[in-house]
Amino acid sequence: MGKIYIIDDDRDIVDALTMVLEGEEHEVSCQYDEDNAVENVAAFSADLIILDVIFPENDGAGFEIARKLRHDEKTKDIPIAMLSAVNEKGQYSGTFSNADKDDVYLPVDEFVEKPLVPAELIKLVNKLLS
């Protein structure tokens, strides 16, 4: 199975994702802040990254992390699933969806709204790891 790295400040979300993913025999590691994300992902040798958008100190940290990951030689080819409640929380005018993915501002493979039920998470992970 795959090695999945989760970057999300919500420990309850991380715990729930980890439980589902480990139940599917994936190896999971995580961090709860934006510090050294590229280095940590590379050190873990992740096959997939699950990334939040909003962090306490920076409402757009997830976008910045995604761009850093895509521009680093060690992490540029790792699929990124951005899971966020950004649309629900109303921090940004308008909403985000898969239609907004691009190589510059939102360089992710999938943009998915939280909450994500376990079956949808498993389907998403399997798609991105295939």
C-alpha positions, 0 to 999 in steps of 0.5 A: 500500500501507499505512504500518505502524508497528512498536513492539517491543523485539525487533530480530529480530522487527522486522527479520523483520516489516519484511522481510515487509511491505516485500516486500508493498510496505508502507512500514514505520517502527519504534521499539524502546521505548515513548518518545513512541509516540503522537507518532511514530505520528502523525508517520509518518502510520501506517495500521496499528500493530503493537505488542508488549506486554512491554518491558524496563522495563515488562511492560505497556507495550504495553497502556499504549501502546494506551490512549494511542493510542486516547485521542489525537485524531491516532491514535485511529482507526488499527488496532492489531494487538497481537503478543505472546508474553505468553501463552507467557512467563507474565508474567500470570495467565491468557492473552490473546486476541481475546476480551479486546479491549475499549475500556478495557483492551485497545483493539486491533483484533487480538490475535495470538500470536508467532511469526506466520508470514509468510502469517498476517502478510500476511493480518492486515495486509490485513484491518486495512488494508481 
